[in-house]
Amino acid sequence: MQSQTIRMDNLRNLIGQKVNHEGRACKIIEILEDDIPAIILQHHEHQTSIQADQHGEAHRKVPSTITLPVIDRESGSFHPAFSNLNLTHLL
């Protein structure tokens, strides 16, 4: 497969975009700019998870998040999980 070149500006423009991931409504809330860029999705359903503070004590409920790589490390093309979000045309 062909290697993909991604401009980080284009990825940053995806922040706030609403997507459907595995049948759940999500919103892109952050971009990780590592050697393999990734997006952070926050679930918009009312299900929450308990978040621990810096001392490991759980005090609040927050929407769950998931991290998806943008590029597949082995093939160099879009990662299948990212491709399933149907955002590649925006890059």
C-alpha positions in Angstrom: 0.0 0.0 0.0 1.0 3.6 -0.5 2.5 5.5 2.4 0.4 8.4 3.7 1.8 11.9 4.4 -0.2 13.8 6.9 0.0 17.5 7.7 -0.5 18.1 11.5 -2.5 21.2 10.7 -5.0 19.1 8.8 -5.3 16.7 11.8 -5.7 19.6 14.2 -8.6 20.8 12.1 -10.4 17.6 12.9 -10.7 18.6 16.6 -14.4 19.0 17.4 -15.5 16.8 14.5 -18.3 14.4 15.5 -17.8 10.8 14.4 -19.3 7.3 14.8 -16.9 4.8 16.2 -18.1 1.2 16.5 -21.7 2.3 16.7 -21.1 4.9 19.4 -21.3 8.7 19.0 -18.0 10.3 19.6 -16.2 13.7 19.3 -12.5 14.2 18.4 -11.1 16.1 21.4 -7.3 15.9 20.9 -4.5 15.0 18.5 -1.3 13.3 19.7 1.6 14.4 17.6 4.0 11.4 18.1 6.0 9.6 15.4 2.7 7.8 14.7 0.0 10.5 15.1 -3.2 9.5 16.9 -6.6 11.0 17.7 -8.4 11.0 21.0 -12.2 10.3 20.8 -14.6 11.1 23.7 -17.8 9.1 23.8 -20.9 11.2 23.9 -23.2 8.7 25.4 -24.3 9.1 29.0 -22.0 6.2 30.1 -19.1 7.5 32.2 -16.1 6.0 33.8 -14.6 6.9 37.2 -11.4 9.0 36.9 -8.7 8.8 39.5 -6.9 11.9 40.6 -3.1 12.2 40.7 -3.1 10.2 44.0 -5.1 7.3 42.5 -8.3 8.2 44.3 -11.5 8.2 42.3 -13.6 11.3 42.8 -15.4 12.1 39.6 -17.2 10.5 36.6 -16.0 11.5 33.1 -17.0 10.4 29.6 -14.8 7.5 28.4 -12.1 8.1 25.8 -10.3 6.0 23.2 -7.1 6.6 21.3 -6.9 5.6 17.6 -3.7 5.7 15.6 -4.0 7.6 12.3 -1.3 5.7 10.4 -0.7 1.9 10.5 3.0 1.4 11.5 3.6 -1.6 9.3 1.9 -0.5 6.0 2.4 3.3 6.3 -1.2 3.8 5.1 -4.2 4.9 7.1 -4.9 2.7 10.1 -8.1 0.7 9.5 -9.7 2.1 12.7 -9.1 5.6 11.5 -10.3 4.8 7.9 -13.6 3.5 9.3 -14.3 7.0 10.7 -14.5 8.3 7.1 -12.3 11.3 7.7 -9.6 10.6 5.2 -11.2 12.9 2.6 -10.7 15.8 5.0 -6.9 15.3 5.1 
